[in-house]
Amino acid sequence: MNSGELLRTTRERHGLSQSALARRASTTPRQIGRIERGEISPSVMTLERLLRAMGERLELGAAGAEGGNLSDAELRAALALTRVERVQEAFALSRTLTHLAARAGAR
């Protein structure tokens, strides 16, 4: 969900029009609309202020990305592999994943 979608869903959940939110947050309905349509990306402070005007608070967090993050040592080891070794590792991983998928499908 992007900031515009978050703002719109929160505003609608509170039963507010863009004009009503704009009055509460000391901004313009046009500005609210532009954020909701994704025409502009508000700063974190602006989004926090708009949400606060509806009695909500913005909570930010961080989560690991898909695929994880390799350490420097793991990256150096991967770069040290030859092309043949990389292909062999890919085949071994493919066999393992195929085996796991077959076991999961059998349940």
Kinemage of the C-alpha trace (Angstrom):
@kinemage 1
@onewidth
@group {chain A} dominant
@subgroup {mainchain}
@vectorlist {calphas} color= white
{ca met a 1} P 0.000 0.000 0.000
{ca asn a 2} L 1.395 3.400 -0.909
{ca ser a 3} L 0.880 6.650 1.005
{ca gly a 4} L -2.025 7.760 -1.194
{ca glu a 5} L -3.895 4.491 -0.705
{ca leu a 6} L -3.234 4.629 3.029
{ca leu a 7} L -4.581 8.160 3.238
{ca arg a 8} L -7.689 7.355 1.175
{ca thr a 9} L -8.594 4.174 3.057
{ca thr a 10} L -8.082 5.866 6.411
{ca arg a 11} L -10.120 8.912 5.366
{ca glu a 12} L -12.947 6.723 4.057
{ca arg a 13} L -12.880 4.549 7.187
{ca his a 14} L -13.442 7.729 9.209
{ca gly a 15} L -16.254 8.816 6.888
{ca leu a 16} L -14.519 12.052 5.907
{ca ser a 17} L -14.550 13.861 2.598
{ca gln a 18} L -11.354 15.289 1.187
{ca ser a 19} L -12.663 18.751 2.096
{ca ala a 20} L -13.339 17.773 5.708
{ca leu a 21} L -9.874 16.268 6.088
{ca ala a 22} L -8.306 19.324 4.480
{ca arg a 23} L -10.076 21.616 6.981
{ca arg a 24} L -8.903 19.476 9.907
{ca ala a 25} L -5.319 19.375 8.641
{ca ser a 26} L -5.101 23.032 7.494
{ca thr a 27} L -4.488 22.171 3.863
{ca thr a 28} L -6.526 22.106 0.656
{ca pro a 29} L -8.802 19.412 -0.772
{ca arg a 30} L -6.736 19.639 -3.966
{ca gln a 31} L -3.604 18.666 -2.014
{ca ile a 32} L -5.402 15.707 -0.406
{ca gly a 33} L -6.644 14.563 -3.817
{ca arg a 34} L -3.206 14.811 -5.397
{ca ile a 35} L -1.721 12.656 -2.630
{ca glu a 36} L -4.518 10.077 -2.874
{ca arg a 37} L -4.155 9.842 -6.666
{ca gly a 38} L -0.399 9.374 -6.360
{ca glu a 39} L 0.378 12.578 -8.245
{ca ile a 40} L 2.619 13.688 -5.386
{ca ser a 41} L 4.324 11.763 -2.635
{ca pro a 42} L 3.976 13.402 0.774
{ca ser a 43} L 6.823 13.578 3.230
{ca val a 44} L 6.584 11.323 6.264
{ca met a 45} L 5.859 14.410 8.369
{ca thr a 46} L 2.973 15.468 6.093
{ca leu a 47} L 1.453 11.986 6.081
{ca glu a 48} L 1.801 11.812 9.856
{ca arg a 49} L 0.045 15.200 10.208
{ca leu a 50} L -2.822 14.115 7.939
{ca leu a 51} L -3.302 10.855 9.812
{ca arg a 52} L -3.122 12.650 13.164
{ca ala a 53} L -5.940 14.946 11.977
{ca met a 54} L -8.076 11.783 11.838
{ca gly a 55} L -6.981 10.528 15.252
{ca glu a 56} L -4.524 8.016 13.810
{ca arg a 57} L -0.778 7.710 14.179
{ca leu a 58} L 1.785 6.649 11.626
{ca glu a 59} L 3.945 3.682 12.571
{ca leu a 60} L 6.979 2.927 10.462
{ca gly a 61} L 9.044 -0.222 10.583
{ca ala a 62} L 11.549 -2.231 8.641
{ca ala a 63} L 11.294 -5.830 7.488
{ca gly a 64} L 13.732 -8.118 5.802
{ca ala a 65} L 13.602 -8.177 2.037
{ca glu a 66} L 12.789 -11.363 0.171
{ca gly a 67} L 15.870 -13.410 -0.448
{ca gly a 68} L 17.542 -12.126 2.675
{ca asn a 69} L 20.827 -10.319 2.800
{ca leu a 70} L 24.170 -12.006 2.291
{ca ser a 71} L 27.121 -11.175 4.500
{ca asp a 72} L 30.320 -9.809 2.983
{ca ala a 73} L 31.948 -13.204 3.453
{ca glu a 74} L 29.088 -14.981 1.652
{ca leu a 75} L 29.261 -12.499 -1.223
{ca arg a 76} L 33.044 -12.961 -1.543
{ca ala a 77} L 32.608 -16.756 -1.529
{ca ala a 78} L 29.924 -16.558 -4.227
{ca leu a 79} L 32.104 -14.330 -6.380
{ca ala a 80} L 35.011 -16.748 -6.025
{ca leu a 81} L 33.035 -19.597 -7.632
{ca thr a 82} L 33.769 -20.543 -11.208
{ca arg a 83} L 30.973 -20.621 -13.783
{ca val a 84} L 30.879 -24.414 -13.599
{ca glu a 85} L 30.610 -24.338 -9.796
{ca arg a 86} L 27.760 -21.806 -9.984
{ca val a 87} L 25.865 -24.025 -12.431
{ca gln a 88} L 26.460 -27.067 -10.229
{ca glu a 89} L 25.104 -25.192 -7.194
{ca ala a 90} L 22.069 -24.078 -9.200
{ca phe a 91} L 21.350 -27.674 -10.251
{ca ala a 92} L 21.712 -28.893 -6.654
{ca leu a 93} L 19.321 -26.200 -5.448
{ca ser a 94} L 16.870 -27.043 -8.228
{ca arg a 95} L 16.912 -30.740 -7.273
{ca thr a 96} L 16.328 -29.873 -3.618
{ca leu a 97} L 13.433 -27.542 -4.404
{ca thr a 98} L 11.891 -30.064 -6.791
{ca his a 99} L 12.116 -32.728 -4.081
{ca leu a 100} L 10.526 -30.434 -1.471
{ca ala a 101} L 7.743 -29.441 -3.854
{ca ala a 102} L 7.003 -33.091 -4.633
{ca arg a 103} L 6.844 -33.914 -0.908
{ca ala a 104} L 4.543 -30.961 -0.244
{ca gly a 105} L 2.277 -32.000 -3.125
{ca ala a 106} L 2.020 -35.553 -1.777
{ca arg a 107} L 0.438 -34.352 1.483
